[in-house]
């Protein structure tokens, strides 16, 4: 997390929604083999618990149950040219970004909980594809579902620490920040520009 207090993001409801909309991130953990990371979709199980699953053969998997891990969701980011601020010659380049880090304890799920997590994840993502009819596992041969479940392990990440960063030019004047947002917009970096225009 960026140390500057103006960039600190502490609204858990907003961070929760950010993670929900992204639906994907990176899980980091220390292992006897060194630091490892796995990239995966996630689903909220409750207000402070993420559900996720990892391939059985992933090098991180056998070390997760009971471990402390860090899940990171990266939002939009972009290089910011000092010229875009239009505030004089003493500006320097920077990088603006949005990210959430969730630290917590990993708890392995049983098979029924894993299946419920897969169903919830599918329902969440399929709902975004409407009006397409929703895919459910009822459309797939149960043997194929069993084979999938045999190849993955499900976990709960019980969150003990939330850390969010929205580094969006809040230390600049409104005019400078909006000028940079306009420049990003012109380059097609609309997501970062949107966040900058709405920075608090």
C-alpha positions in Angstrom: 0.0 0.0 0.0 1.3 3.5 -0.9 2.4 5.3 2.3 0.9 8.7 1.5 -2.2 9.2 3.6 -4.1 10.9 0.7 -3.9 7.7 -1.3 -5.1 5.5 1.4 -8.5 3.8 0.7 -10.3 2.6 3.8 -13.9 2.3 2.8 -14.5 -1.5 3.0 -17.8 -1.5 1.2 -16.2 0.3 -1.8 -13.2 -2.1 -1.7 -15.5 -5.1 -1.4 -17.4 -3.9 -4.5 -14.1 -3.3 -6.4 -13.0 -6.9 -5.7 -16.4 -8.2 -6.7 -16.4 -6.4 -10.0 -12.9 -7.4 -10.8 -13.6 -11.0 -9.7 -9.9 -12.0 -10.3 -6.6 -11.4 -8.6 -3.3 -12.8 -7.4 -2.8 -14.9 -4.2 0.7 -14.6 -2.6 2.1 -16.9 0.1 5.5 -17.8 1.6 6.3 -21.5 1.2 9.3 -23.7 2.1 10.1 -23.5 -1.6 10.2 -19.7 -1.6 7.5 -17.1 -2.3 4.7 -18.3 -4.6 1.8 -16.6 -6.4 -1.3 -18.0 -8.0 -3.8 -16.1 -10.2 -7.5 -16.9 -9.8 -11.1 -15.9 -9.8 -12.8 -15.2 -6.4 -16.2 -14.9 -4.9 -17.3 -13.2 -1.7 -18.7 -15.8 0.7 -19.5 -13.2 3.4 -18.4 -9.7 4.2 -14.9 -10.7 5.3 -14.3 -14.0 3.5 -13.3 -14.8 0.0 -13.8 -18.1 -1.7 -11.2 -19.3 -4.2 -9.9 -22.4 -5.8 -6.4 -23.5 -6.9 -5.2 -26.2 -9.2 -4.1 -29.2 -7.2 -0.8 -29.3 -9.1 0.0 -25.6 -8.4 3.2 -25.2 -6.3 1.4 -23.0 -3.8 -1.5 -25.3 -3.1 0.0 -27.8 -0.7 1.2 -25.0 1.6 -2.0 -23.0 1.8 -4.2 -24.6 4.5 -3.6 -22.7 7.7 -1.2 -20.2 6.1 -1.4 -16.5 6.1 -1.8 -15.2 2.5 -2.2 -12.0 0.6 -4.8 -11.6 -2.1 -4.2 -8.6 -4.5 -6.6 -7.1 -7.0 -5.1 -4.6 -9.4 -7.3 -2.0 -11.0 -6.6 0.4 -13.8 -3.2 2.0 -13.9 -1.3 4.4 -16.2 1.9 6.4 -16.6 1.4 10.1 -15.9 3.5 12.6 -17.8 4.5 15.7 -15.9 3.5 17.8 -18.9 -0.1 16.9 -18.5 -0.4 18.7 -15.2 0.4 22.1 -16.8 1.7 23.4 -13.4 5.3 24.4 -14.3 8.7 22.8 -14.8 9.2 21.2 -11.4 6.8 18.2 -11.9 8.1 14.7 -12.2 6.6 11.5 -13.9 4.5 9.2 -11.8 2.2 6.2 -12.1 -1.4 6.3 -11.0 -3.2 3.1 -10.0 -5.9 1.5 -7.9 -5.4 -1.7 -5.9 -6.7 -3.6 -3.0 -4.7 -6.0 -0.8 -6.5 -8.5 1.5 -4.5 -10.4 4.1 -5.9 -13.4 5.9 -5.8 -17.0 6.9 -6.4 -19.7 4.4 -8.8 -22.6 5.3 -9.3 -25.5 3.0 -12.9 -26.3 2.0 -14.5 -29.7 1.8 -15.8 -30.9 -1.5 -19.4 -29.7 -0.9 -18.2 -26.2 0.0 -16.0 -26.2 -3.1 -18.9 -27.2 -5.3 -21.0 -24.4 -3.8 -18.2 -21.9 -4.4 -18.0 -23.0 -8.1 -21.8 -22.6 -8.4 -21.7 -19.1 -6.8 -18.8 -18.0 -9.0 -20.5 -19.2 -12.1 -23.8 -17.5 -11.1 -22.0 -14.2 -10.4 -20.1 -14.2 -13.7 -22.9 -15.6 -15.9 -25.3 -12.9 -14.5 -23.0 -10.3 -16.2 -23.6 -11.9 -19.6 -27.4 -11.5 -19.7 -29.5 -11.8 -21.8 -27.5 -14.9 -22.5 -29.1 -17.9 -20.7 -27.2 -18.7 -17.6 -24.8 -21.7 -17.7 -25.1 -24.0 -14.7 -23.4 -27.3 -14.0 -26.7 -29.0 -14.8 -25.7 -28.5 -18.4 -22.5 -30.5 -18.0 -21.9 -34.2 -17.6 -21.5 -34.9 -13.8 -18.4 -37.0 -14.6 -16.8 -33.9 -16.1 -17.7 -31.9 -13.0 -16.2 -34.6 -10.8 -13.0 -34.6 -12.8 -12.8 -30.8 -12.5 -13.3 -31.0 -8.7 -10.6 -33.7 -8.4 -8.1 -31.3 -10.0 -8.6 -28.3 -7.7 -8.7 -27.5 -4.0 -11.1 -24.9 -2.6 -10.1 -22.4 0.1 -11.6 -19.6 2.2 -9.5 -16.6 2.8 -10.6 -15.2 6.2 -9.6 -11.6 6.0 -7.8 -10.0 8.9 -6.4 -6.9 7.2 -7.7 -4.6 4.4 -5.3 -2.3 2.5 -6.5 -0.2 -0.3 -4.7 2.4 -2.5 -6.1 4.9 -4.9 -3.2 6.9 -6.2 -4.9 9.3 -8.6 -3.2 12.6 -8.3 -5.0 13.7 -5.1 -1.8 15.7 -4.1 -2.3 17.9 -7.2 -4.7 20.7 -7.7 -8.1 19.8 -9.1 -7.2 21.6 -12.4 -3.9 19.6 -12.7 -5.6 16.3 -11.9 -8.4 16.9 -14.4 -5.9 18.0 -17.1 -4.0 14.8 -16.7 -7.3 12.8 -16.8 -8.2 14.5 -20.1 -4.8 13.5 -21.5 -5.3 9.9 -20.4 -8.8 9.9 -22.0 -7.3 11.1 -25.3 -5.0 8.1 -25.2 -7.9 5.7 -24.6 -7.0 5.1 -20.9 -10.6 5.8 -19.9 -10.7 3.7 -16.8 -7.8 5.5 -15.1 -9.2 8.9 -16.3 -12.6 8.0 -14.7 -11.1 7.2 -11.4 -9.0 10.4 -11.4 -12.0 12.5 -12.2 -13.8 11.0 -9.2 -10.9 11.0 -6.8 -11.7 12.2 -3.3 
